[in-house]
Amino acid sequence: MKLISTRGNSPAVTISQAIDAGLAPDGGLYVPEYFPKYQGGNFDLVTTLAPFFEGDPLSSSLKEICESAFNFPIPLRNHVLELFHGPTAAFKDVGARFLAECQVRLAKENRTVLVATSGDTGGAVAAAYHGRSHFEVIILFPKGMVSTRQLHQLTCWGGNVRAFAVEGTFDDCQRMAKEAFADPEWKKSTTLTSANSINIGRLLPQMTYYANASVNYKKNFGVAPGFIIPSGNLGNSVAALWAKKMGFPIGKIVMATNANRSILDYLNTGVNTPHQTIPTLANAMDVGNPSNLERAIHLYPVMEDLRKDVQAISVSDPEIKETIANGIKDENIWCPHTATAVHARKSLPGNDWIIVATAHPAKFETIVEPLIQQKVVVPPALSELLSKPSNFTEIKSNLESLFAELSGTRKGS
């Protein structure tokens, strides 16, 4: 199996090479050259991922990688797929832990993991790489645009993890990360790799929980379920589309967005137009220029095919608040991101839908608790992180500011 660039101007590479590089040389995102087909029967994690690693040095370690990365439950309860039982209480733990296990086995020299985050990715990546020899982690997050507890998760690590509050939006952080990968001077001084969802090592493991949930749902109810997915940078949604492409019993994919409606506008107009980021209560989805839309477009070159499989629904802040407030009546406590999917569910016909719960509500207590008028129980893993001291550096939204903090002002800048 080889991986190719969405832009078609880079050589095909192995999965190890794609994971190492993060971004393709032509600026595109790596995607599988083809998708192996699900043969029916019970779901098996290693069997599902094995074709993508065939002929690669990581192939012999795949079982061990899976056992190390997937060491927490991902239950499907009452039509809700709970992805928040990992060490940082968000779905990003799945991809980040899998990617780290892969990269640890590939590392033969020191590497810098550069990650831009709108809230949850950075904490998951920090947890996955903290204390790992040969790895330095640099986290870029938008200053003042993450929740209090998200901020703590991003900045409580120390050691080989450094966090930077960027004076700008997530899109600025993402732009800086992409510019760093293209910067020739930094390439000379460090081996740079990505842990954002631009890295295919994040998306392949995320694909598996959709595959598993769909197989179990079909076995129990005789119907292929649709998934309603809180969507920002679209990595999680593209992972679901890949599982569907492999032939797992998945119906329609509904992308629940906040006021940042790039995917909805693309489906309506057929034109991919980046937008200025709009701050919302569902801050981890505050993305005006989602990277993984490029992968969705590559997977569906014909717009009508995409529209058959994908729907997008935009949910406002007042609707998020209303959904959280009403959820407690049924003993459901939703985070603001999951609340977008819960609200979107109201307008969808039929019963065979799975809501994807992407984060634990305790990460957003300042939003959730006033609406439900009670305290949210903090999971033990999150409580442990919140007890650690926090430290971060504020920088401007340009590479020069980051370089200056990391190693002194660059020569000639």
Secondary structure, 3 states (H helix, E strand, C coil): CCEEECCCCCCCECHHHHHHHCECCCCCEEEECCCCCCCCCCCCHHHHHHHHHCCCHHHHHHHHHHHHHCCCCCCEECCEEECCCCCCCECHHHHHHHHHHHHHHHCCCCEEEEEECCCCHHHHHHHHHCCCCCEEEEEEEECCCCCHHHHHHHHCCCCCEEEEEECCCHHHHHHHHHHHHHCHHHHHHCCEEECCCCCHHHHHHHHHHHHHHHHHHHHHHCCCCEEEEECCCCHHHHHHHHHHHCCCCCCCEEEEECCCCHHHHHHHHCCCCCCCCCCCCCHHHCCCCCCCHHHHHHHCCCHHHHHHHEEEEECCHHHHHHHHHHHHHHCCCCCHHHHHHHHHHCCCCCCCEEEEECECHHHHHHHHHHHHCCCCCCCHHHHHHHCCCCCCEEECCCHHHHHHHHHCCCCCC
